[in-house]
Amino acid sequence: MVEGVSSEQMLPALGTGILFAVLIGVAEWIHVLRVRRIGRLAFGPSQKPASWARAVPLVRSVAGGMLAGGLVLLMMLKPMSHRKDGIEVTFDKLKHVVLVLDVSPSMRLQDAGPEKEMSRLRRAREVMESYFQRVPMNEFRITVIAVYTDAFPVVEDTKDAAVVRNILNDLPMHFAFVPGETDLFSGIKKAAEVAKGWRPRSTTVILVADGDTVPSTGMPRMPASVADVLVVGVGDPNKGTFINGHNSRQDVSALRQISARLKGTYHNGNEKHLSSALIERLTKGMEAESKFTLTAREVALILIAVSLFILTIIPAGLHYLGTQWQPGVRKMQQNAQNPATSGNSVEEVAVNV
């Protein structure tokens, strides 16, 4: 399947290729007629080249047409714009990341990180910044959903990582909610609604939280656009901190249960960043069902490369394998038992060929 080529580009390239193939074919035919006149000198008594060499005029004509058509097609394509963060991708190739961020007051407790001295929200920012630095951001659009007692999108489909960084920078978003118990299911449900209309397997949902009470029913169903779900836990999973009359710590069992029910992956991000192997798996998971396609530029380059290879290898093939006729003088060894050479063990006979 070829993408990115229109009839306005294909027709001139195809016409040029056919024209050049015809012209080269005529020249090859004239060359064949001239070679036939000296067939005995070139190919010996048979006056014919090797069997495969008889197809060379046709092959060389087709290769010349491919080269001309490929060059014309490459010339007519719009130049690609290369940027610092990579090549700009088309809208239908974009991937999406939906970040469901727990912004409840417990996320401001300072028991996260390797030294247990930073807030859980700040640790979430560090983990996500490490993730964004290791993925090609020009291919991704980011949606952030804040969740506490309810859930609502803070930013949708942005390509600016600075906007996401500002949201994760201890922004007190919990004041926008009615105080109460954290409802992570509402954030997951909102993520499923946001991603519903996107391309199949083009989205990764990342839930960053310190835990929640998980009901036995009511888990939202992810749409076909979601390729994978990653649950990242922050906060000390062993030692809790009192807030609002209860002991708060990272509820590993609850987060693992959420990831299992969503058929996703749980990662304890309190001390370690996301591994490169995990990020690579998540990124490739969004391409698992993508069909193999060729762009017009790739087709043009393939035509040029194949035709140049054929045109380069033909002269060497004709020189070494074009005929078995070997003109000149060579030496033969004659068997000593030959009556004509009795009395000599081996006699070198010069044979005029």
C-alpha positions as CSV (number, residue, x, y, z in Angstrom):
1,M,0.0,0.0,0.0
2,V,1.4,3.4,-1.0
3,E,0.5,6.5,0.9
4,G,1.1,10.2,0.1
5,V,1.1,10.0,-3.7
6,S,-1.5,11.6,-5.9
7,S,-2.4,11.1,-9.6
8,E,-0.8,14.5,-10.4
9,Q,2.5,13.1,-9.2
10,M,2.1,9.5,-10.4
11,L,1.1,10.2,-14.0
12,P,4.1,12.3,-15.0
13,A,6.5,9.8,-13.3
14,L,4.8,6.9,-15.0
15,G,4.7,8.6,-18.4
16,T,8.4,9.5,-18.1
17,G,9.3,6.0,-17.1
18,I,7.5,4.5,-20.1
19,L,9.0,7.1,-22.5
20,F,12.6,6.4,-21.3
21,A,12.0,2.6,-21.4
22,V,10.8,2.9,-25.1
23,L,13.8,5.1,-26.1
24,I,16.3,2.8,-24.4
25,G,14.6,-0.2,-25.9
26,V,15.0,1.3,-29.4
27,A,18.7,2.0,-28.7
28,E,19.1,-1.6,-27.4
29,W,17.6,-3.0,-30.5
30,I,19.9,-1.0,-32.8
31,H,22.8,-2.3,-30.6
32,V,21.6,-5.9,-31.0
33,L,21.5,-5.5,-34.8
34,R,25.1,-4.2,-34.8
35,V,26.3,-7.0,-32.6
36,R,24.8,-9.6,-34.9
37,R,27.1,-8.5,-37.7
38,I,30.2,-9.4,-35.6
39,G,28.6,-12.4,-33.9
40,R,31.3,-14.9,-34.9
41,L,34.0,-12.6,-33.6
42,A,32.3,-11.9,-30.4
43,F,30.7,-15.2,-29.5
44,G,32.6,-17.8,-31.6
45,P,31.1,-20.4,-34.0
46,S,27.6,-20.3,-32.3
47,Q,27.4,-16.5,-33.0
48,K,25.1,-16.2,-30.0
49,P,25.7,-15.0,-26.4
50,A,24.7,-16.9,-23.3
51,S,21.0,-17.6,-22.8
52,W,20.5,-15.1,-20.0
53,A,22.3,-12.4,-21.9
54,R,19.6,-12.4,-24.5
55,A,17.2,-10.8,-22.0
56,V,19.6,-7.9,-21.2
57,P,18.1,-5.4,-23.7
58,L,14.7,-5.8,-22.2
59,V,16.0,-5.7,-18.6
60,R,18.1,-2.7,-19.2
61,S,15.2,-0.9,-20.9
62,V,12.9,-1.6,-17.9
63,A,15.6,-0.6,-15.4
64,G,16.2,2.7,-17.3
65,G,12.5,3.5,-17.2
66,M,12.3,2.7,-13.5
67,L,15.3,5.0,-12.9
68,A,13.7,7.9,-14.8
69,G,10.3,7.4,-13.3
70,G,11.7,7.2,-9.7
71,L,13.8,10.4,-10.2
72,V,10.8,12.3,-11.6
73,L,8.6,11.1,-8.7
74,L,11.2,12.1,-6.2
75,M,11.5,15.5,-7.8
76,M,7.8,16.2,-7.6
77,L,7.3,15.2,-4.0
78,K,7.2,18.0,-1.4
79,P,10.4,18.2,0.6
80,M,10.1,16.8,4.2
81,S,10.6,19.3,7.0
82,H,13.1,18.0,9.6
83,R,12.9,19.5,13.0
84,K,14.9,19.1,16.2
85,D,12.3,16.7,17.7
86,G,11.9,14.7,14.5
87,I,9.8,14.6,11.4
88,E,6.3,15.9,11.6
89,V,3.8,13.1,11.3
90,T,0.3,13.3,9.8
91,F,-2.8,13.4,11.9
92,D,-3.8,9.9,11.2
93,K,-0.5,8.6,12.5
94,L,-0.6,10.4,15.8
95,K,-0.5,8.5,19.1
96,H,-2.2,9.6,22.3
97,V,-1.3,9.5,26.0
98,V,-4.1,10.0,28.5
99,L,-2.7,10.9,31.9
100,V,-5.2,10.3,34.7
101,L,-3.6,12.2,37.6
102,D,-4.7,11.8,41.2
103,V,-4.8,15.4,42.7
104,S,-6.4,14.6,46.0
105,P,-4.9,16.2,49.2
106,S,-3.0,13.0,50.0
107,M,-0.9,13.5,46.9
108,R,0.7,16.5,48.6
109,L,2.1,14.4,51.5
110,Q,5.9,14.3,51.5
111,D,6.8,10.6,51.7
112,A,7.8,9.9,48.1
113,G,11.0,9.6,46.2
114,P,14.2,7.6,47.0
115,E,14.8,9.7,50.2
116,K,11.1,9.9,51.1
117,E,11.4,13.7,51.3
118,M,9.3,14.9,48.3
119,S,5.6,15.2,47.8
120,R,3.8,12.4,45.9
121,L,2.7,14.9,43.3
122,R,6.3,16.1,42.7
123,R,7.4,12.4,42.4
124,A,4.6,11.9,39.8
125,R,6.0,14.9,37.9
126,E,9.5,13.4,37.9
127,V,8.3,10.0,36.7
128,M,6.2,11.5,33.9
129,E,9.0,13.9,32.8
130,S,11.3,11.0,32.5
131,Y,8.7,9.2,30.3
132,F,8.2,12.2,28.1
133,Q,11.9,12.7,27.6
134,R,12.3,9.1,26.2
135,V,9.4,9.0,23.7
136,P,9.2,10.9,20.4
137,M,7.0,13.7,21.5
138,N,6.4,14.9,17.9
139,E,4.3,11.6,17.4
140,F,2.3,12.0,20.6
141,R,-0.6,14.2,21.8
142,I,-1.2,14.4,25.6
143,T,-4.4,14.6,27.5
144,V,-4.4,15.2,31.3
145,I,-7.4,14.3,33.4
146,A,-7.5,15.4,37.0
147,V,-9.3,13.1,39.4
148,Y,-10.4,13.5,43.0
149,T,-14.0,13.2,44.0
150,D,-14.8,13.6,40.3
151,A,-12.8,13.9,37.1
152,F,-12.5,16.4,34.4
153,P,-10.0,17.1,31.6
154,V,-7.4,19.8,32.3
155,V,-5.9,19.8,28.8
156,E,-6.8,17.8,25.8
157,D,-4.5,16.6,22.9
158,T,-1.6,19.0,23.5
159,K,1.8,18.5,22.0
160,D,3.4,21.0,24.3
161,A,5.2,19.1,27.1
162,A,5.6,22.5,29.0
163,V,1.9,22.7,29.5
164,V,1.8,19.2,31.1
165,R,4.9,20.1,33.2
166,N,3.1,23.1,34.6
167,I,0.1,21.0,35.5
168,L,2.3,18.5,37.4
169,N,4.2,21.3,39.1
170,D,2.3,21.2,42.4
171,L,-0.7,23.0,40.9
172,P,-3.4,22.9,43.6
173,M,-6.2,21.4,41.5
174,H,-7.9,19.7,44.5
175,F,-9.6,23.1,45.3
176,A,-11.6,22.7,42.1
177,F,-13.4,19.6,43.6
178,V,-15.9,19.1,46.4
179,P,-14.0,17.5,49.3
180,G,-14.6,13.8,49.9
181,E,-13.3,10.4,49.0
182,T,-11.0,9.8,46.0
183,D,-12.9,8.2,43.1
184,L,-10.3,6.8,40.7
185,F,-12.9,5.0,38.7
186,S,-14.4,8.4,37.6
187,G,-11.0,9.3,36.1
188,I,-10.7,5.9,34.3
189,K,-14.2,6.4,33.0
190,K,-13.4,9.9,31.7
191,A,-10.3,8.6,30.0
192,A,-12.3,5.9,28.2
193,E,-14.8,8.6,27.1
194,V,-12.0,10.9,25.8
195,A,-10.2,8.1,23.9
196,K,-13.4,6.5,22.4
197,G,-13.2,8.2,19.0
198,W,-9.5,7.8,18.3
199,R,-7.7,5.4,16.0
200,P,-7.6,1.8,17.2
201,R,-4.6,0.9,19.4
202,S,-3.3,4.5,19.3
203,T,-3.6,5.4,23.0
204,T,-1.9,4.6,26.2
205,V,-3.7,5.4,29.5
206,I,-1.4,6.2,32.4
207,L,-3.0,6.4,35.9
208,V,-0.8,8.0,38.5
209,A,-2.1,7.7,42.1
210,D,-1.3,6.7,45.6
211,G,-4.2,4.2,45.9
212,D,-7.9,4.1,46.5
213,T,-10.7,1.8,47.7
214,V,-11.5,-0.4,44.8
215,P,-15.2,-1.5,44.5
216,S,-15.9,-5.0,43.2
217,T,-18.0,-3.7,40.3
218,G,-18.1,-0.7,38.1
219,M,-14.7,-0.9,36.4
220,P,-15.0,1.1,33.1
221,R,-14.4,-0.7,29.9
222,M,-11.6,0.6,27.7
223,P,-12.4,1.3,24.0
224,A,-10.6,-0.2,21.1
225,S,-8.4,2.9,20.8
226,V,-6.6,2.0,24.0
227,A,-3.6,-0.3,23.4
228,D,-2.4,-0.5,27.0
229,V,-3.0,0.8,30.5
230,L,-0.2,1.7,32.9
231,V,-0.8,2.2,36.6
232,V,2.0,4.1,38.5
233,G,2.0,4.2,42.2
234,V,3.6,7.0,44.2
235,G,4.1,7.4,48.0
236,D,5.7,5.2,50.6
237,P,4.1,1.7,50.4
238,N,5.3,0.7,53.9
239,K,5.0,3.7,56.2
240,G,1.8,5.8,56.2
241,T,1.1,9.4,57.1
242,F,-2.0,10.6,58.9
243,I,-4.3,13.0,57.0
244,N,-7.9,13.7,57.6
245,G,-8.0,11.2,60.5
246,H,-6.7,8.2,58.6
247,N,-3.4,6.7,57.7
248,S,-2.4,7.3,54.1
249,R,0.2,5.3,52.2
250,Q,0.5,3.9,48.7
251,D,-2.1,1.1,48.4
252,V,-0.1,-1.3,46.3
253,S,-2.8,-4.0,46.4
254,A,-5.5,-1.7,45.2
255,L,-3.4,-0.3,42.4
256,R,-2.4,-3.8,41.3
257,Q,-6.0,-4.8,41.3
258,I,-6.9,-1.8,39.0
259,S,-4.1,-2.7,36.6
260,A,-5.1,-6.4,36.5
261,R,-8.8,-5.6,35.9
262,L,-7.8,-3.3,33.1
263,K,-5.3,-5.8,31.7
264,G,-2.6,-3.3,32.2
265,T,0.7,-3.0,34.0
266,Y,1.5,-1.8,37.5
267,H,4.7,0.1,38.3
268,N,5.9,1.3,41.7
269,G,7.2,4.7,40.8
270,N,8.0,5.8,44.3
271,E,11.8,5.1,43.9
272,K,12.3,4.0,40.3
273,H,11.5,5.6,37.0
274,L,9.8,3.7,34.2
275,S,12.2,1.3,32.7
276,S,13.3,1.7,29.0
277,A,12.0,-1.8,28.3
278,L,8.6,-0.9,29.6
279,I,8.4,2.4,27.6
280,E,9.5,0.5,24.5
281,R,6.8,-2.1,25.0
282,L,4.1,0.5,25.5
283,T,5.2,2.5,22.4
284,K,5.4,-0.6,20.2
285,G,2.0,-1.8,21.6
286,M,0.4,1.2,19.9
287,E,1.8,0.0,16.6
288,A,1.0,-3.7,16.9
289,E,-1.9,-3.6,14.5
290,S,-0.6,-1.0,12.1
291,K,-0.4,-2.1,8.5
292,F,2.8,-2.0,6.5
293,T,2.7,1.0,4.2
294,L,5.1,2.6,1.8
295,T,5.2,6.4,1.2
296,A,5.7,7.8,-2.2
297,R,9.2,8.9,-1.2
298,E,10.1,5.3,-0.2
299,V,8.7,3.9,-3.5
300,A,10.8,6.4,-5.5
301,L,14.0,5.6,-3.6
302,I,13.4,1.8,-4.0
303,L,12.9,2.3,-7.8
304,I,16.1,4.3,-8.0
305,A,18.1,1.9,-5.9
306,V,16.9,-1.3,-7.7
307,S,17.4,0.2,-11.2
308,L,20.9,1.5,-10.4
309,F,21.9,-1.9,-9.0
310,I,20.6,-3.6,-12.2
311,L,22.4,-1.2,-14.5
312,T,25.6,-1.5,-12.5
313,I,25.7,-5.3,-12.4
314,I,24.8,-6.0,-16.0
315,P,28.2,-4.9,-17.5
316,A,30.2,-7.1,-15.1
317,G,27.8,-10.0,-15.8
318,L,28.2,-9.6,-19.5
319,H,32.0,-9.4,-19.2
320,Y,32.4,-12.6,-17.2
321,L,29.4,-14.7,-18.0
322,G,28.1,-13.3,-21.3
323,T,29.7,-16.1,-23.4
324,Q,31.7,-19.2,-22.9
325,W,33.8,-18.4,-26.0
326,Q,37.4,-17.7,-25.0
327,P,39.5,-16.4,-27.9
328,G,43.3,-16.6,-28.0
329,V,46.0,-19.3,-27.5
330,R,45.9,-21.7,-24.6
331,K,47.9,-24.8,-23.5
332,M,46.4,-28.3,-23.2
333,Q,47.8,-31.4,-21.5
334,Q,47.5,-34.5,-23.6
335,N,47.3,-38.0,-22.2
336,A,50.7,-39.8,-22.4
337,Q,48.9,-43.0,-23.5
338,N,47.9,-41.3,-26.8
339,P,49.6,-43.2,-29.6
340,A,50.5,-39.9,-31.2
341,T,52.6,-39.0,-28.2
342,S,54.2,-42.4,-27.4
343,G,57.5,-42.1,-25.7
344,N,56.6,-38.9,-23.9
345,S,54.8,-38.9,-20.5
346,V,53.1,-35.5,-21.0
347,E,53.5,-33.2,-23.9
348,E,52.4,-29.6,-24.0
349,V,50.6,-28.8,-27.3
350,A,49.9,-25.3,-28.4
351,V,46.5,-25.1,-29.8
352,N,45.4,-22.2,-31.9
353,V,41.9,-21.4,-31.0
